[in-house]
């Protein structure tokens, strides 16, 4: 049959439609009806219990891995900080004194490694990190009660509190040891031990709590009235020890023969080795203060290294301009000055500000040691004040200038931290922290020296000083020069 035009097309559509309708019953018979019909469009399929268990275990494993990594880094950092006292500081100071006083100055560092450890376990840790008062901690952790494998979320939530405790102990050890650089060659061993034990309780513990303890007056992250930025101890460690060193030097008076009699270091080789150990150990001091194996630790590590290098160059350049040459003693002193100055800023500044802080500290500390000390005439034997007191003060103030929220948003995401970040008021907080640290160190040290002087005396006799502290205080000699 021949079919043409619209009529043919219409007939074809009718035939195809009839065929499609005829197939619908057949399809309905072959398709099983659903067991149930869910009317709610928001219903979601239930996750099997086994899957939930696996997700919970995965989360637990991830947290355990993070804790293990952080804990490993913090234990290494604690060992590095201890290395700063012995052998680092012991060798650095030991080489700077005269030969007859070598063992005596090294013994003071070693004795503090033992003495402060025992005091820390008994009450020290609790006074620094217990409680939440503005000035001093409590006694809830005395004898290390409650200090074990569980983290303390107020301070370090991913490592055992015992790890945090032993890490902070190493700071408490080196801080009073720094003071011995000013009292070298003329202070009794008995007076040194008693004075520094009391100083740890009266000066260090309150400052540590005020700056780092929960609720401390100067704490920047845990409710302080004047939030002072001090990442690793510019105020707590270096200003306190450096200013106390100056008070000790003034109270004890000058060494016999100073400044007319030359008193050069007896072994710059020992001091050089000690300074290098200090530089390496300082990575635990500063980068470890991130309290985790994190990008913040990396930033602090880089800042620490850059500042030390810049300060060594700054001191050496200043010395070269004045004397026509750069000395090894100047280079290592400059490096230490840079390490001191970057300590409060390490976790708040980038590499370029770290270079600036180091360079400024190297030049200023050089002037403190060579010019200011000569003008005022005090006998800071190993320049503890010129390097630590001055360097710590410079670093604390410059932290308020250079700190950035992109490095460490300590005040909250998007909030300015330092002056160049837009928060120039932070410089005022830094000044408050510096003044409180200076005041505590000045008053506390003077009072304690008076007390110790009445109990044991603080200075050896002139005869003992001339003979040397190795023999008169310890009955030994550092070197056997017999043929």
HUHUNOR-V834217 format. One line per field, one symbol per residue. ss: DSSP state (~ for helix, > for strand, _ for the rest). psi: psi as a letter, one per 40 degrees, with the letter a starting at -180 (. if undefined). burial: 1 if it has 9 or more other ideal C-beta (glycine too) atoms within 8 Angstrom, else 0. A space follows every 10 residues. Layout:
# HUHUNOR-V834217
ss: ???
psi: ???
burial: ???
This chain:
# HUHUNOR-V834217
ss: ____~~~~~~ ~~~~~~~~~~ ~~~~~~~~~~ __________ ________~~ ~~~~~~~~~~ ~~~~~~~~~~ ~~~~~~~~~~ ~~~~~~~~~~ ~~~~~~__~~ ~~~~~~~~~~ ~~~~~~~~~~ ~~~~~~~~~_ __________ _~~~______ _>___>____ ~~~~~~~~~~ ~~~~~~~~~~ ~~~___>_~~ ~~~~~~~~~~ ~~~~~~~~~~ ~~________ __________ ___~~~~~~~ ~~~~~~~~~~ ~~________ _______~~~ ~~~~~~~~~~ ~~~~~~~~~~ ____~~~~~~ ~~~~~~~~~~ ~~~~~~~~~~ ~~~____~~~ ~~~~~~~~~~ ~~~_______ ~~~~~~~~~~ ~~~~~~~~~~ ~~~~~~____ ___~~~~~~~ ~~~~~~~~~~ ~~________ __________ ____~~~~~~ ~~~~~~~~~~ ~~~~~~~~~~ ~~~~~___>_ _~~~~~~_~~ ~~~~______ ___
psi: hhhiaddddd dddddddddd ddedddddde hiiidihheh eeiiihhidd dddddddddd dddddddddd dddddddddd dddddhecdd ddddddiide eddddddddd dddddddddd ddedddddei afiddiaaed eiffhehbdh iheddgeeii dddddddddd ddddddddde ddeieehidd dddddddddd dddddddddd deiheidehe effidghhhg defddddddd dddddddddd ddiiihehed hhgiidgedd dddddddddd ddddddddee figidddddd dddddddddd dddddddddd ddeeihiddd dddddddddd deddedeeia dddddddddd dddddddddd dddddeeigg dffddddddd dddddddddd dehidddggd eihehidade eegedddddd dddddddddd dddddddddd dddddeidii iddddddidd dddefiidhh ei.
burial: 0000000100 1100000000 0000000000 0000000000 0000000000 0100000000 0010011011 1111111111 1111110111 1111111111 1111111111 1110111011 1011111111 1010011101 1101001000 1100110111 1111111111 1111111111 1111111110 1111111111 1111111111 1111111111 0101011111 1111111111 1111111110 1100110100 0010101101 1111111111 1111111111 1100011111 1111111111 1111111111 0000001011 1111111111 1111111111 0011111111 1111111110 0110000111 1111111111 1111111111 1111101111 1000101110 1010011011 1111011101 1101111110 1110011111 0001100111 1011000000 000
